[in-house]
Amino acid sequence: MPSVIVGGAPADSELPPGQHVTTPPLAEWAQTATRVRRDRWTFTIAAEGVPLRSWTWRAFQAMPHQRLCVDLHSEAGWSLLATNWEGVPMRALFAGVDARAEFTRVETYTEFTTNLPLDDLLEMPTWIADSYEGRPIPSGAGGPARLLVPHLYLWKSARWVRAIDLSDRERPGTRERAGWHNYGDPWLEQRYRHH
């Protein structure tokens, strides 16, 4: 399986404002796990709910994976630097998909959803990851597969990812409807939507 290293920031790099460095595992890894069996896992790209392309776990595992090293910034104020993952780039998953929409909504195997501009998934380094620090991703950290969007706050990197639904209209997700920022740039401290 071909691999590349995508660089994370060095340990002495500047952090986004309001962040402090910690070491894993932290709160997110300790949350109650949603267990998704690999033999029942699927990932779908859809447009307004109509499936365009879908993968079983076996088909997803056959996709070319990348090894990546990225920094993650939680909206809670902690950052994990140089975390190591393996996953399939979103660009590879979208190859051959007629993706003309402006927005996406990320759906999971829970009731949690989040929203992202399609350009962020296709133009920035993003992945569906299935390995963390050389091992299968633990259920509490979003295994068997999770979205990784390291340039945004961690809630945008949805755990237990199930589908990405394309749309011409922005459809805020779970936290965004509760007052969190629609975009979530850690360098701009976009945690909450200002009223």
N, C-alpha and C positions, 0 to 999 in steps of 0.2 A: 504494500500500500504506500503510494508516494506521500511524502510529508515535507512540510516547510516549517520554519520557525518564524512566527510573527512576534516581533520584539515587544516586551513590556518595558516599562520605565525602570531604570536602575534604582536601587534602594535609596540613593541620596537625591532622587529627583524631586522636583517640586510637586506638592500635592494640591488638589483643588482646595479652595477656601473652605474652612470649617471641617476639614477631614484630619484624622489621625491614623497612623499606621498601627495595625494589629496583626496577629498571626492566627491562621485558621486552626481549628474550627471556631466559629463564633456563633452568634445568635441564629443566623439563617440556617446553619448546619444542624442546629439543635431543635428546630421546629418540628412539629408533628409531621411525619412522613406520609405522603400519599403513595400508596404502592400501586404501581402499574406493571403488570406482567408483560414481559417482552413478547410473548407469543400473541398478545392482544394489542400491542402498541402499533399505532399507525400515525403517520404524519401526512397532512394534506395541505396543499395550496389550493385555495378556492377563490372565487370571485362572487361577491354578494351571496355567499352560501352555496354556490354551485361548484363542486369539485372540478379542478383542472388537472391535478396530478396528485398521486398518493403513493406512499411507500409503506411497506411492512417493515418490521425490524430487520429481517433478513435482507431485504432490498436496500434499506438504509445502510446496513453494515457493508454492503458491496460497493457503495459510493466511495470515490477517492476522498480520503481523510487528510487533514492537515494537523500537524502538531503546532500548538500556539502557546505563547507566553504573554499574558495580558494582566494589566492592573484592573482591579474592580473597586468601585467606589459606592458604598452603601449610602442611601439617603439618611441613615441613622448616624452618619458622621465617621464611620470607620472605613478604612481602605485596606485591601489586601494587594500587595505588590508582587509582581512576577509569578502569578499563578499559572500552572501548567495544565493544559487541556488537549484533547483531541476532538475533532469534529469535522463536519462537512460545511464548507462555506455556503452561505446563502446564495451567492451567485451561481454556484454549481446546481443547487436545488432548483433555482429559477430558470436554468438554461432550457430554452425551448418553450417556456411558458409565455403566453402573450400577456405581459404584465404592463398595462397602460394606466392603471389606477394611480391615484396620488397618495392614498393612505392604506394602512393595513390595520387589522385588529388581530392580535395574537390570542389564541384560545388554548386552554390547558385542560388537563384531565380533572381539574377542580372547577369551581365557579369563577376563579380568577381570570381576568382578561386584562390586556393592556393594549395601547395603540402606539403606532409608529408611522412616520412617513415612509413610503416605499423606498424613496431614495436612500434613507438611512440604512435599510437592509441591503441594498444593492451597491451603493457607492462607498460605504464605510466597511471596515473589516467586521463582519458578523458571521456567526456560525450557529448550527445546531450541534451542540457538544454531547458526546456520549462517554467521555473518559476524563477523569480529574486526577492529577498527580499519578498517572500511570495505572489507574484502576477504574472499574466501572463507577459512575457517579452514584454516590449513596442516595437512597430515596429522600432523605431529609434535605439534600442539596439539589433535588430536582430530577434525580434519576428515574428512569433510565436515560432520558435525554432532556436537555434544557436549551433555551435560547441564550446566546451570549452576545450582548451589545455593549462592549466595554467602554464606549465613548459616552454612554449615558448612565444615570444612576441605576443601581442594581435591580430595582423593581421592574425595569424595562426588560431585563434578562429573565423572562418568565420561566419558572420551573415547570416540569411535567408538561412540556409543550405538546400540543396535539394538532394545531392547525394555524395557518396564517391566511386570513380572509382579506382579499383586496376590495377596495371600495373607492368611489370618487368623493365620498364625504367622510369627514373625520368622525369616528365613533369612539368617544372616550371609554377607557376601560374601567375596571373596578376602582382603583385608587384615584384615577382622574375624575371620576364622577363624585368621589368623596372630597374633592378639593385639592388633590395633588396636581402638580404641573402637567400639562399635556405633553411636554417634550422631555424635561428632566436632565438638562445639561449640568453636570457637577461643577464645571468651571464657572458657570454663571449662578450657581447655587439655586437652581430651579427646582426646589423641593415642592413648593406649594403655589397654587394659582392665586394671584393677588386679586382681591375683589375691589 
